[in-house]
């Protein structure tokens, strides 16, 4: 039992008191998110009464609004304090979810979904800035990794609860799920406030105007990180559609593949983030991420050509392992590089800009994967070349963005 406790502590528990409170807040927040996201599509269609097309269109509008709002909110964090903005966004999100039970049509759905997504899209950069300000440089990436691992754990627990709600299927059960999610966010906001993040001071900047990031090299790193973050789309869009339509892998296996991804993400994120406090280690993570994603793409190509089910199942498992490795290396390297290159006093807006690469990927990658990768005989191999190139290009881009940061 001692060995298990030590392993969990090393994997999930940050070193400092503030870090532990941030992790607990993330656990509760992600538990609510796991519940809602797992059941949201069914909730929108059966309770709100929307069509699948309306749900997709509304969420796309919300996603675009989130893309537009993330950098201005990052600038606001630099101005008034990222901790204050973090807590305010949690309260804003909670109010949005409280409003969902009042929605009875498409227009109201778009308004509420957009309001929530503006908060959701801005949170990753704001949260990363808060961690950077609240813990020492030596613990920053490790704390981020453990917070992410805790988020994955909370999401999985919430998804399990949502499965029960889906089995019940009643309107009261769905409404209770939505309101419990709002309550979880409120509890998270309270924990964040008690952790003292609203008292974190910002670094004075020379300009008092709101200015977007105009650093071309930083934007190049942002773009490359966005390419490497394609693992998000590959896991939840590309892989299930490819397995069901182009391989002999049994479709029910996909649930098990997601479980493998979740378990690996929870247990290995902190280990994959080791040594990323140094620029050379962070850049190496991005290179490995590109190669791991390329390996996944090659195995996906093979899955479409092998018609022996047992072999296809083994390859599918190996493909998800490589995809997860790419996810863990990309996230760890991206955290470190984005923070190392963000100038003091402008960290929130730089980190918000860095998240735009991921946001654009999430908007464009589904169409690219389904429309360009699937139909062509060597589409997966082409994707492998793209991710490999993106990984290796991170090094010169980081050097250009911060020559004093990464002389590697």
KAUR-V148094 format. One record per helix or strand of 3 or more residues. SS is the DSSP state (alpha for helix, beta for strand). FROM is the first residue (numbers start at 1). LEN is the number of residues. Records with the same first field share a line. If there is no record, write none. Layout:
SS = FROM-LEN + FROM-LEN
This chain:
alpha = 2-11 + 17-32 + 52-29 + 82-19 + 106-29 + 137-32 + 171-24 + 197-3 + 216-13 + 231-16 + 253-20 + 279-25 + 309-33 + 347-27 + 379-23
